[in-house]
Amino acid sequence: MNKRRVVITGLGCVTPLAETVEEFFAALCEGKSGISPIERFDASGYPVRFGGECKDFNISKYVDHREGKRMDRFCQMAVASSIQAVDDSGIDFSKEDLDRMAVIIGTGIGGIKEIEEQHIRLLKSGKVSPFCVPKLMANAASGTVAMHYGLRGPNFCVVTACASASHAIGEAFYNILNDRSDLVVTGGSEAALTPIGLASFCALKSLSTRNDDPQRASRPFDIDRNGFILSEAAGGVIIEEYEHAKKRGAKIYAELLGYGATCDGHHITAPLPDGAGAVKAMKLALKQSGLTPEKIDYINAHGTSTQLNDVAETTAIKTVMGDHAYKLAINSTKSMTGHSLGASGGIELIAVCKSMENSVLHPTINLENIDPACDDKLDFVPNQARQAKVNYAMSNSLGFGGHNCSLLVGKV
C-alpha cells in the first residue's frame, strides 16, 4: 500500500492584525504590530493594560446573529476562521462522504469569557444561562464547526496550552495518514484576553509591562525583552489527502511531512534550560519527513519574548541543526501578534504557508539588540521582511505543561 500524503489546501484566520489571510500576511511583511491598549474591558487597575485584541471581529459576518450568541468568543473565532479556510479550499461538502470529513481544533483554555460572565450572573441572581455548559466547553469549537457543515468524521479538541493548535494539526495529519479521514478542518482558537485571563498572567509575572510603548513590547530574542503579550486569535487550516485534493483540482499551499510531539516532564511553566524536549520534537519531525537538517530553509519559532523560552528554543535549534543553524532563517510571528496561546500554532503555520507561496519571510520586529544567550550569530530576520525561497520549513510550538510540538512542511 502506498503511503498517503497530506497537503494543506485552505487557510483562514482572525488575528489582531487582520481578519483575512492575505491582509494578515501583508501586515506581517510590513512589520506592523497588532498590540494596543485594551478596549474591551477596563484594565486601568492592572499592571499590564495592553494586548492583542481582534477589535473589529463580529461573528454576524459569518453566521446568523442568534446562532453566534450561543457561542463563546473563542468558538466564534474558530467558526469564522474555519469558514474562511473551507471557502479558500473550494471544497464542496455536498459531493463528499461526510463520514470521511473530520474536525480537530485546539484551544488552550476554551470558554473563559462565558465562565466569567456566568459566575457574575450566579453571584447576582443565583442562576446561570442554560447555554453556559455548551459555551464554555473546550470542544465546543470542533463540535460547532462540524454541525455547521454536517461533518461526521472524527471530531475532538486538543488542549495543550500554547501547543494546542499545532498538536491539533499534527493529530489531524495522523488521522489522514492512518486512512481515517480524507479531509480535516483543523487549527486552533483562543479568546483569553478577559479580566481573569489577564489577571492570571499578570499574577504569574509572565507578561511584558511596557504600558508606555505597547507596540514595541513584544521583542523575541532581544536582550531587553521582559515578557510576552497576551492576545487572541484563531487560525483555521484545511488539510487533506493528496490524491483527494488533486482529484478535485484543489490549490495546494504545502505538504505536511513531519510531526513531532514530546513532553519535558520538568516544570509546569518553565522549559528545560537546554531545550531537550523541543530537540526531540524537531528530531521526530525530521525523522518522519526523511529530511536532513540541512534541507530546512526556515523555522517559525515559538519565540514568545520571555527570558526562559527564547534561550531554551534557540539552544534547541542549534542542537538539532548544528552548523546549519547559522545558515537558515528564524523568525517570530509573535513579535507582531502577541501570544494567542492555543491559537498561535495555527496562525503561525499560515504564516509559513504564505512565506512558501510568496518567497518572502516576515521580520521579527523590535529586535534591536540580540541577546547573546540567544546567539547573535543566528539569523532572526530582524525588523525587515526579506525575499527568500522556502522549500522546507518548521513551525515550533512549546506550551505550559512542558508540551513540545514541531510541524515540518514542504513545497509541492
ZAMARGU-4260 file (C-alpha; in steps of 0.2 Angstrom, whole numbers, plus 5000, padded with zeros to 4 digits):
<rodrens>
0) 5000/5000/5000 | 5007/5017/4995 | 5010/5029/5009 | 4996/5043/5010 | 5002/5060/5008
5) 4994/5075/5017 | 4993/5093/5010 | 4987/5110/5015 | 4973/5116/5004 | 4964/5130/5014
10) 4968/5144/5026 | 4958/5156/5037 | 4962/5167/5051 | 4956/5180/5064 | 4970/5190/5072
15) 4974/5207/5080 | 4982/5212/5063 | 4969/5207/5051 | 4954/5196/5048 | 4959/5188/5031
20) 4974/5178/5027 | 4980/5190/5013 | 4979/5205/5025 | 4987/5196/5039 | 5002/5191/5029
25) 5004/5208/5021 | 5004/5216/5038 | 5017/5204/5045 | 5028/5208/5030 | 5026/5226/5033
30) 5031/5224/5051 | 5015/5230/5059 | 5011/5227/5077 | 4993/5222/5082 | 4997/5226/5100
35) 4987/5241/5108 | 4979/5247/5124 | 4965/5235/5129 | 4947/5242/5125 | 4935/5228/5128
40) 4936/5230/5147 | 4943/5242/5160 | 4961/5237/5163 | 4966/5253/5171 | 4969/5244/5188
45) 4980/5230/5180 | 4999/5231/5180 | 4998/5227/5161 | 4985/5237/5151 | 4988/5231/5133
50) 4986/5216/5122 | 4982/5209/5105 | 4963/5212/5103 | 4954/5207/5087 | 4944/5224/5089
55) 4933/5223/5073 | 4928/5204/5074 | 4909/5201/5073 | 4903/5183/5071 | 4887/5190/5062
60) 4898/5192/5047 | 4899/5173/5046 | 4883/5165/5054 | 4866/5171/5060 | 4866/5183/5074
65) 4856/5171/5085 | 4867/5157/5082 | 4883/5167/5086 | 4876/5172/5103 | 4876/5154/5108
70) 4895/5153/5106 | 4909/5159/5117 | 4920/5171/5109 | 4934/5158/5106 | 4921/5147/5097
75) 4915/5161/5087 | 4933/5165/5081 | 4936/5146/5077 | 4920/5145/5067 | 4925/5161/5057
80) 4942/5155/5053 | 4936/5138/5048 | 4923/5145/5037 | 4937/5156/5028 | 4948/5141/5027
85) 4934/5130/5019 | 4929/5144/5007 | 4948/5145/5002 | 4949/5127/4999 | 4935/5126/4987
90) 4928/5110/4995 | 4910/5106/4991 | 4904/5095/5005 | 4888/5090/4996 | 4900/5080/4985
95) 4909/5072/4999 | 4907/5057/5010 | 4904/5066/5026 | 4910/5051/5037 | 4927/5054/5030
100) 4927/5073/5034 | 4934/5077/5051 | 4936/5092/5063 | 4951/5093/5076 | 4953/5110/5083
105) 4964/5115/5098 | 4962/5128/5112 | 4972/5131/5127 | 4958/5137/5139 | 4941/5137/5130
110) 4926/5147/5135 | 4934/5158/5149 | 4923/5173/5144 | 4907/5163/5147 | 4914/5156/5164
115) 4917/5174/5170 | 4901/5181/5164 | 4890/5167/5171 | 4900/5167/5188 | 4895/5186/5189
120) 4877/5181/5185 | 4877/5167/5198 | 4883/5179/5212 | 4869/5192/5207 | 4854/5181/5204
125) 4858/5163/5209 | 4856/5157/5191 | 4866/5154/5176 | 4861/5153/5157 | 4856/5136/5150
130) 4869/5139/5137 | 4883/5140/5150 | 4890/5122/5148 | 4888/5122/5129 | 4898/5138/5128
135) 4912/5135/5140 | 4916/5118/5133 | 4934/5117/5125 | 4927/5105/5112 | 4913/5117/5108
140) 4923/5124/5093 | 4926/5107/5085 | 4908/5102/5088 | 4900/5118/5081 | 4911/5118/5065
145) 4906/5100/5062 | 4887/5105/5064 | 4889/5120/5053 | 4894/5108/5039 | 4886/5092/5044
150) 4903/5083/5045 | 4903/5066/5054 | 4921/5060/5054 | 4932/5060/5069 | 4929/5076/5080
155) 4939/5081/5095 | 4948/5095/5104 | 4966/5096/5108 | 4971/5105/5124 | 4990/5108/5127
160) 4991/5126/5132 | 5002/5136/5119 | 5005/5120/5108 | 4986/5116/5106 | 4984/5122/5088
165) 5000/5113/5082 | 4996/5097/5091 | 4978/5098/5083 | 4986/5100/5066 | 4998/5086/5070
170) 4984/5074/5075 | 4974/5078/5060 | 4989/5074/5050 | 4990/5057/5058 | 4971/5055/5055
175) 4974/5056/5037 | 4990/5046/5036 | 4980/5032/5045 | 4966/5032/5032 | 4953/5038/5045
180) 4948/5053/5035 | 4951/5061/5018 | 4950/5079/5024 | 4951/5088/5041 | 4946/5105/5047
185) 4959/5109/5060 | 4969/5123/5068 | 4966/5132/5085 | 4957/5147/5093 | 4959/5157/5109
190) 4950/5171/5117 | 4958/5173/5134 | 4961/5191/5134 | 4947/5194/5148 | 4948/5201/5165
195) 4953/5185/5174 | 4963/5179/5159 | 4974/5195/5160 | 4974/5195/5179 | 4980/5177/5179
200) 4995/5180/5168 | 4999/5196/5177 | 5000/5186/5193 | 5011/5174/5185 | 5023/5189/5180
205) 5025/5182/5163 | 5019/5197/5153 | 5028/5212/5147 | 5024/5228/5157 | 5028/5241/5144
210) 5012/5250/5145 | 5020/5266/5138 | 5025/5258/5122 | 5014/5243/5118 | 5019/5240/5100
215) 5037/5238/5105 | 5034/5227/5120 | 5035/5210/5111 | 5053/5208/5107 | 5058/5190/5105
220) 5077/5186/5106 | 5080/5204/5111 | 5091/5207/5126 | 5078/5219/5133 | 5063/5208/5132
225) 5053/5207/5148 | 5038/5195/5144 | 5025/5190/5132 | 5010/5200/5126 | 4993/5191/5129
230) 4982/5191/5113 | 4968/5182/5105 | 4966/5174/5088 | 4960/5159/5078 | 4969/5150/5063
235) 4959/5138/5053 | 4968/5125/5041 | 4961/5113/5029 | 4972/5098/5027 | 4968/5083/5015
240) 4975/5068/5007 | 4985/5072/4992 | 4976/5062/4979 | 4959/5068/4986 | 4965/5086/4984
245) 4972/5083/4967 | 4956/5074/4960 | 4946/5089/4964 | 4959/5102/4957 | 4962/5110/4974
250) 4976/5123/4976 | 4990/5116/4987 | 4999/5128/4999 | 5011/5115/5006 | 5014/5097/5010
255) 5014/5091/5029 | 5029/5080/5030 | 5033/5078/5049 | 5025/5080/5066 | 5035/5078/5082
260) 5027/5079/5099 | 5036/5077/5116 | 5035/5082/5134 | 5048/5090/5145 | 5042/5081/5161
265) 5051/5095/5170 | 5040/5110/5176 | 5023/5117/5173 | 5028/5134/5166 | 5047/5133/5163
270) 5055/5124/5149 | 5070/5113/5151 | 5085/5125/5150 | 5094/5115/5137 | 5078/5113/5126
275) 5079/5095/5126 | 5060/5092/5124 | 5060/5104/5109 | 5075/5095/5102 | 5066/5078/5102
280) 5051/5086/5094 | 5061/5093/5080 | 5071/5077/5078 | 5055/5067/5077 | 5048/5078/5064
285) 5064/5077/5053 | 5064/5058/5055 | 5046/5056/5049 | 5049/5068/5034 | 5065/5059/5029
290) 5074/5075/5028 | 5091/5080/5035 | 5093/5097/5045 | 5102/5104/5030 | 5086/5104/5020
295) 5077/5116/5031 | 5077/5134/5025 | 5067/5142/5039 | 5060/5140/5056 | 5045/5149/5063
300) 5050/5149/5081 | 5038/5149/5096 | 5048/5165/5100 | 5037/5171/5115 | 5048/5186/5121
305) 5051/5178/5138 | 5068/5176/5146 | 5067/5157/5148 | 5058/5152/5132 | 5069/5161/5119
310) 5085/5155/5126 | 5079/5137/5128 | 5072/5137/5110 | 5087/5144/5101 | 5098/5132/5111
315) 5087/5118/5105 | 5088/5124/5087 | 5107/5124/5087 | 5107/5107/5095 | 5096/5099/5081
320) 5103/5109/5066 | 5121/5110/5071 | 5131/5122/5059 | 5116/5123/5048 | 5108/5133/5062
325) 5118/5148/5056 | 5113/5146/5038 | 5094/5145/5040 | 5081/5159/5044 | 5072/5160/5061
330) 5058/5172/5064 | 5044/5175/5077 | 5026/5180/5072 | 5023/5184/5090 | 5033/5199/5089
335) 5018/5207/5079 | 5003/5197/5085 | 5007/5194/5103 | 5004/5177/5111 | 4987/5169/5107
340) 4991/5154/5117 | 4982/5139/5110 | 4979/5148/5093 | 4997/5153/5090 | 5002/5137/5081
345) 4988/5139/5068 | 4991/5157/5063 | 5010/5153/5063 | 5008/5139/5051 | 4998/5150/5040
350) 5012/5162/5040 | 5024/5148/5035 | 5012/5143/5020 | 5011/5161/5014 | 5030/5163/5015
355) 5032/5147/5004 | 5019/5154/4992 | 5027/5171/4991 | 5045/5168/4993 | 5046/5181/5007
360) 5050/5180/5026 | 5041/5191/5038 | 5053/5200/5050 | 5055/5198/5069 | 5051/5216/5074
365) 5058/5226/5089 | 5074/5216/5088 | 5087/5229/5092 | 5100/5220/5102 | 5100/5201/5101
370) 5103/5193/5117 | 5120/5184/5117 | 5112/5170/5126 | 5100/5168/5111 | 5116/5169/5100
375) 5118/5185/5090 | 5126/5175/5075 | 5109/5167/5071 | 5098/5175/5058 | 5082/5181/5066
380) 5076/5191/5051 | 5077/5207/5061 | 5065/5221/5058 | 5063/5220/5039 | 5055/5207/5028
385) 5066/5198/5016 | 5064/5188/4999 | 5069/5170/5001 | 5065/5154/4993 | 5057/5142/5006
390) 5056/5124/5001 | 5056/5116/5018 | 5051/5124/5034 | 5047/5120/5053 | 5035/5128/5065
395) 5038/5126/5083 | 5025/5127/5097 | 5030/5125/5116 | 5017/5125/5129 | 5015/5127/5148
400) 5015/5109/5155 | 5031/5105/5145 | 5022/5101/5129 | 5033/5102/5113 | 5027/5101/5095
405) 5036/5103/5079 | 5027/5103/5062 | 5038/5101/5046 | 5031/5107/5029 | 5037/5106/5011
410) 5033/5114/4995 | 5024/5103/4982
</rodrens>
